[in-house]
Amino acid sequence: GLQMQFEKVESERKALEDKVGNLQELLSTRDEWEEEVKALVNQTAKRVQDERARWATDRASLDRERVQLRESVVLHQAHGEELEREKREWESERRCLIEDLEALRHIVDE
């Protein structure tokens, strides 16, 4: 009877050792996963930070371009107005020249 009791206890001890081994393996795996998750979280945070910085740079660049375009439009409008003024002056001079020519033609015809 003692031998059977010893074998039963030994069997239970072996089963408990196996369970402890399995638990240690699970804990080790969990620790590895935790490390991987931490690394992924850090990578993602870094990527988000980099993207935000890139967006801020792009935004600043776009704002500069917008200001330059606005200035360019203002310059073009001013140039267009100047051309319109010159055109009106030339048309006025042309009318005067035509009138002078017609007056000269009348003089020549007489």
C-alpha positions as a printed Julia matrix, in Angstrom:
110×3 Matrix{Float64}:
   0.0     0.0      0.0
   2.84    2.35     0.79
   4.32    1.84    -2.66
   1.0     2.71    -4.31
   0.65    5.79    -2.17
   4.21    6.81    -3.08
   3.52    6.3     -6.81
   0.3     8.34    -6.52
   2.12   11.21    -4.77
   4.95   10.97    -7.28
   2.46   11.09   -10.15
   0.74   14.14    -8.62
   4.15   15.8     -8.09
   5.04   15.16   -11.74
   1.67   16.56   -12.87
   2.23   19.65   -10.7
   5.74   20.1    -12.14
   4.28   19.89   -15.64
   1.65   22.51   -14.73
   4.35   24.78   -13.27
   6.41   24.32   -16.43
   3.38   25.18   -18.6
   2.61   28.25   -16.46
   6.24   29.43   -16.67
   6.12   28.99   -20.44
   2.85   30.95   -20.64
   4.28   33.73   -18.46
   7.37   33.89   -20.63
   5.22   34.06   -23.78
   3.06   36.77   -22.19
   6.19   38.79   -21.35
   7.4    38.47   -24.95
   4.0    39.62   -26.24
   4.0    42.56   -23.83
   7.4    43.61   -25.17
   6.18   43.29   -28.78
   3.03   45.29   -27.98
   5.1    48.02   -26.27
   7.4    48.18   -29.29
   4.42   48.41   -31.68
   2.78   51.13   -29.56
   6.04   53.11   -29.53
   6.5    52.66   -33.3
   2.94   53.8    -33.94
   3.32   56.82   -31.66
   6.54   57.77   -33.46
   4.87   57.35   -36.86
   1.94   59.53   -35.75
   4.36   62.15   -34.45
   6.31   62.1    -37.74
   3.1    62.4    -39.78
   1.9    65.33   -37.67
   5.26   67.06   -38.17
   5.05   66.41   -41.92
   1.49   67.77   -42.04
   2.58   70.88   -40.15
   5.44   71.38   -42.61
   3.12   70.83   -45.59
   0.57   73.21   -44.08
   3.21   75.91   -43.57
   4.43   75.38   -47.14
   0.87   75.64   -48.48
   0.27   78.79   -46.43
   3.43   80.33   -47.94
   2.3    79.34   -51.45
  -1.15   80.83   -50.8
   0.42   84.14   -49.72
   2.68   84.14   -52.79
  -0.27   83.41   -55.07
  -2.29   86.18   -53.46
   0.59   88.61   -53.98
   0.96   87.4    -57.56
  -2.77   87.95   -58.21
  -2.57   91.46   -56.77
   0.46   92.22   -58.98
  -1.3    90.81   -62.05
  -4.41   92.85   -61.3
  -2.32   96.01   -60.89
  -0.5    95.22   -64.14
  -3.84   94.6    -65.88
  -5.18   97.94   -64.63
  -2.0    99.65   -65.84
  -2.42   98.04   -69.28
  -6.07   99.18   -69.38
  -4.97  102.76   -68.58
  -2.32  102.64   -71.3
  -4.87  101.21   -73.75
  -7.31  104.06   -72.99
  -4.51  106.62   -73.42
  -3.5   105.08   -76.76
  -7.13  104.99   -77.94
  -7.44  108.66   -76.97
  -4.24  109.51   -78.83
  -5.44  107.47   -81.83
  -8.73  109.39   -81.92
  -6.81  112.67   -81.78
  -4.52  111.53   -84.61
  -7.51  110.45   -86.71
  -9.18  113.81   -86.1
  -5.94  115.6    -87.04
  -5.66  113.48   -90.2
  -9.25  114.28   -91.19
  -8.63  117.99   -90.56
  -5.5   117.8    -92.73
  -7.45  115.92   -95.41
 -10.06  118.75   -95.45
  -7.27  121.3    -95.8
  -5.66  119.31   -98.63
  -9.04  118.83  -100.34
  -9.79  122.58  -100.35
